Amino acid sequence: MRNLLDTRSLSRADAVRILDVAEDMADTQHREVKKLPTLRGRTVVNLFFEDSTRTRISFEAAAKRLSADVINFSAKGSSVSKGESLQDTAQTLQAMGADAVVIRHGASGAPRTLATSGWISAGVVNAGDGTHEHPTQALLDAFTMRKRRFGADSRGRALDGMRVTIVGDILHSRVARSNVWLLTTLGAQVTLVAPPTLVPQDLSAWPVRVDYDLDHAISEAPDALMMLRIQAERMSAAYFPNEREYARRWGLDARRNAALSPDSIVLHPGPMNRGLEISADAADSPRSTVLEQVTNGVSVRMAVLYLLLAGADDEKEDGR
């Protein structure tokens, strides 16, 4: 794997391989010493042009547990805030000897530009670009669903026949886009639920069903319900009357949580707006996987960095 820029172009075999390697990484995290020497001598740069806490820390933890050197680069207070271009920043990282660049950027397509421009030889991982994609979030979501469904017997499995309902701010959500493509590739059936104003205008190319009634969607007994954060920072207009109305019609409260089938799970990419898209009762219930997602995120990102930086070397040694 040279780069990870999206989930739309991931094959089923590659997606399952990443999830299987993440299982191996997760196993190592139960040891007394969690660090592996796998990426010793490699340098991973976290290049974040947008604010992030959990994603940046998750990638940092993943790289350090693989013994890589980590450089955290924030646009605020850097030369970027003085007008430095992405090209100049990339060439600076190249001169520093970066082996992998994890980039979050407000412009859709920025990671692909970095990966294909020739400015840098490092592998590129998309940690979220505009409203386009967030591939490692989708991978950790799929990993979490697979783990809950198959337990210790997860390796080699996809999500064939699993019914997943994604609820909320679809319009602005790169998490939703990445999940739609990845879950479909893995064999799941995806339904989107949102106010009409928060659904993209043209979904003809998306392999999904659309429902505007959350209660109806819950009555169809989904295996997994993913609640999305309302991204007020990306909204320049009123997309729904008010927060109370949104919570009443599209929020997962205690009543709706109880109406889910016994084996259904609830996911949220975080950070959560408690009381808006999800109630405290639902967020803290046994069916909630929110904390598991955070834990699994480190294992998945370890797998991605390993495959990016060490996987190709292993394949050469094996003669593949």
Secondary structure, 3 states (H helix, E strand, C coil): CCCECCCCCCCHHHHHHHHHHHHHHHHHCCCCCCCCCCCCCCEEEEEECCCCCHHHHHHHHHHHHCCCEEEEEECCCCHHHHCCCHHHHHHHHHHHCCCEEEEEECCCCHHHHHHHCCCCCCEEEEEEECCCECHHHHHHHHHHHHHHHHHHHCCCCCCCCCEEEEECCCCCCHHHHHHHHHHHHCCCEEEEECCHHHCCCCCCCCCEEEECCHHHHHHCCCCEEEECCCCHHHCCCCCCCCHHHHHHHHCECHHHHHHCCCCCEEECCCCCCECCCECHHHHCCCCECHHHHHHHHHHHHHHHHHHHHHHHHHHHHCCC
